[in-house]
Amino acid sequence: MTAKSRRVPQRLSDMREALKNIQDDLGCMTKAQFLEDGKTQRAVIESIIVIGEAANHIMQLDPSIEQYHPEIWRHFKDAYGMRIILTHEYFRVDAGVVWDTVQTELPEMVRLLSTSLQ
């Protein structure tokens, strides 16, 4: 097994675990509850950072994904972009944007990871 084949599956596993953590952390929480709960916000943000970092590594390890799975590549780029903001521009993080991202983008990422990359 090559280093590449060992690393990409592990990074995908990290992403799937972080996605599940977000689902578990939020449960049936409403947006209003999320906006009032700093502890859950921090947990969700940490998981988004993990997703973005794993996505960046995957893009570096297997650039062919851009050609064969452009939709996934776009989501990976977006996740990494959000990771940059969450870690380096933390002072401008808007919990409402985090919530909206979790509600709109992450379900699509779950779907893509379960159907396109194994």
Number of C-alpha atoms within 10 A of each C-alpha: 5 6 8 13 11 10 16 21 14 14 19 19 16 18 24 17 15 21 22 14 17 21 16 11 16 19 9 9 13 10 15 10 12 18 16 11 13 12 11 17 20 12 16 25 22 18 22 26 23 21 26 24 21 24 26 20 17 21 17 13 15 13 12 12 17 14 9 11 13 12 14 19 20 13 18 23 15 16 24 23 15 22 24 15 14 20 13 11 11 11 9 9 15 11 19 14 10 18 19 12 15 20 12 10 13 19 14 14 20 14 10 16 16 11 9 11 12 10
